[in-house]
């Protein structure tokens, strides 16, 4: 592939990179951009806001690096590889929005766009810890918990692009903390970075973020260590359910919270093996991403280059 | 397709049918045959016992109806469409056994063999309630609980042929009743016909079978009605997890216990929709099989005819 642009869209930031055919980063940039706003009354206003925000954030970097393709990892559900946004939890007005096509008209380059966690899965499989595996489940462990699935080297998106809602698998069967989706017991409400900070605050009375909880745990704080151990247990429970359905051997995990690997991975593996059917026990590999926060950008570059 | 034989292998019986290209049953037979015996010491003894049992049960029917192909639904995991048995919970000595090839040498006809629940899924998609759906999750609700998955008209078997262990999804998070697989909380330990009889006995003190529990419920017995309502709830919980991962729209259910449809289906749908992410609520169809106990035989006939 030639050089392409890649974009990874988070809650408040948009990351950009110029990437070559071997996955090397030639240049990078980070732009503040908040995609969801709740004062839009009409679909047209919401469409224009998203298109304006994205093109304003991307154009200066594109002017510096004039290429013909951009790949974008976007927090939403897409219909196959059409670039049509089926829906997005944070953009309720934009069901069935031709985001790829409309943004292409604005930017005047080709646009490939796909779910952000699926981009991370593609990046991990092509360039990272998932290399050489035709089948891969990739989990992103950040502010939220996402999942992307590759089967026989092909991205699996489901009938409406809503497959691999891994963060909403149910791991707690009591009505305690409510998830952003409105349900109780979702993995994301117990094992995301946000949830780790919340659970630590509930236990210790200390308000802080997940990174600090990790540092407390490394310094011997028992509450912090317990919260991260439980995070591994919740992840192991959810991965077991996915493996029992999909019979998939290789699972990779990226995202900020995965930096606590040595605290999360051992309880995760113990819980996973406890919950599998006997012939699968000991046969599943759960591997830390080697790409860290670059998996999504590399996956976005890959979908751009394949067009 | 020409006429083919189909076999569906249960715990104590082997059902046989001669089926034409339109899925019509020309002749049927049921033979007593117990596949698992626990006095075999060596793999060779176990192999010969299985081959002897199957060929003795099948040969008389084959002599009556000399055809060139048989399809078999077998309670075990198979490697893709190779006919190689990866493993079977009831036949621990037979890992990686070339069942299809060896049985073909015995019977002197072509043999296609696949997991029994997957055969039922294939039958339901080709000839039953799943017709016209490229993607289908089929659940068999009998002595055990099985699952078969079709994606883009292709059977999904997983990396080791162990995909869709639907009956072993965890629906109860307390260590109460142990499943046959050794774990606690599996769907099969709460929602199979066996489990319905057990749970009714625990509640009412009356030892009976699932069919009788259903009849009690129809006659107004509140314990029986509650057990079947809870069965629907457990199924709804497990289906929600599968839908959140696979984003699949159509689910069909067959098997003896599905005869209690009007008691199981309403609580199942309520629990399913409660547990889905909001954009999927109300969009999933769970349909009663139209083939009843013929789904597995029709699927077996289909895999035989495709060779």
Interface residues (C-beta under 8 A of the other chain):
Chain A: X77 X86 X87 X89 X135 X147 X149 X151 X156 X157 X158 X159 X160 X161 X162 X163 X164 X165 X166 X168 X169 X170 X172 X173 X181 X182 X183 X237 X240 X241 X242 X244 X245 X246 X247 X248 X249 X274 X275 X277 X278 X279 X280 X283
Chain B: X77 X86 X87 X135 X147 X149 X151 X156 X157 X158 X159 X160 X161 X162 X163 X164 X165 X166 X168 X169 X170 X172 X173 X181 X182 X183 X237 X240 X241 X242 X244 X245 X246 X247 X248 X249 X274 X275 X277 X278 X279 X280 X283
